[in-house]
Amino acid sequence: MADWGKAWADFDKKLDKCSGIAWDGCHKIYILMDDKQMSKMKEYGYDPLISAGEMSRSEMLLTIKEWFGDSCGLRFVDTVKTRKDGTHKWGSLIGQGFGDYLEED
């Protein structure tokens, strides 16, 4: 069995620097690392889409954990940021399917 503490370990640093968080209501959970990604997710129709100014870092973490718990089996948590050339750079914090094998204390 995997350890939740280890699985969530990188979140604190990411949430400290992010512009917001987004969830598709099913399985895609994103930490948005810049304002361009916030705009993209708004264009894509993500709801909920929460800016860093609306919540503290700890509130965002609790919200992501709640979304993760409510997500379907394909769930994952990724970071996404915009590169200088305008392309996206993705980073996986909790890979797709990993959460199916975690048990929370």
N, C-alpha and C positions, 0 to 999 in steps of 0.2 A: 504494500500500500504506500502511495506517495504521501509526502508531508505538505499540508496546506501552507505552513509557514514559509517553506522554501519556495513553493509555487507562487506566492504573492510577494516575495522578497524584493523584486525590482520595481514594484509599483510606486513606492514612496518617492524615489528619484524622478520617475517619469511624471507623476502627478504634480510634482513641485514645478516642473518646467512646461507643462502642457497648456494649450489654449482651451481645451474642453474634452468632453467625453460624448460618445454616441453609441446607440444600440439600434439595431434594425427590428427589434421586437421578437426575434426568433433565435439567432445564434451568433451574429456578428457584433462583437463589442470592440470599440476602438477608443484608444487614447490619442487624441488629436494634438500633435506637437506644434502646430502653427495655425495662424488665422486663415491661411489659404485652405487648409484642410477643414476648418470649421465651415467655410463658405461652400466647399465641395459637398460636405455632408448635408448642408441645408438644401443645396441644389438637388441632391439625390433623394430628398424627402425623409431623412432620418428623423425619427421622433420616438423617443426623446433625444434631444441634442442640448447639452448643458455646457455653458461656458464656465471657465475657471473662475470668473467673477461672481458667479451665482452660488458657488459652493466652496467650502474649505476643502483642503486636500483630504482630510479624514472623511468628510461627507461624500466626496467623490469615490473614495475607496469603498465605503459601505454601499454606495449606489451600484458600483460595478459588481460587487459581490452579490447583491440582490438580483441584478440582471442575470448574472451567471447562473444563479440558482433557479431562475425562472426560464432559462433558455432551453432549447431542444438539444438533443444529443450531439449535434454538429458544432456545438458552441466552441468559441475561442476568444481570446483577448489579444489584440495586436495594437502596436503603435503605428502611426503613419505620419510622415512629415514630407514636406516639399523640398526637393533638391533645388540647387541654384538654376539648373536647366529646366525646371518646371515639372519634372517627373516625380513620382512618389517613391519613397523609401519605406518599406514595411519592416516591422520587427515583431516577432512572436514572443509574447509573455507567457501565455498559456496556450499551447498548441491544440488544434482541433482534435477532439476525442480524448484528450488527456484528462479532463474533468470527470469523465465517466468512471474513472478508477480512483477518484479521491473520495475520502470520507471525512467529513468535518467532525471535529470533536464536539 
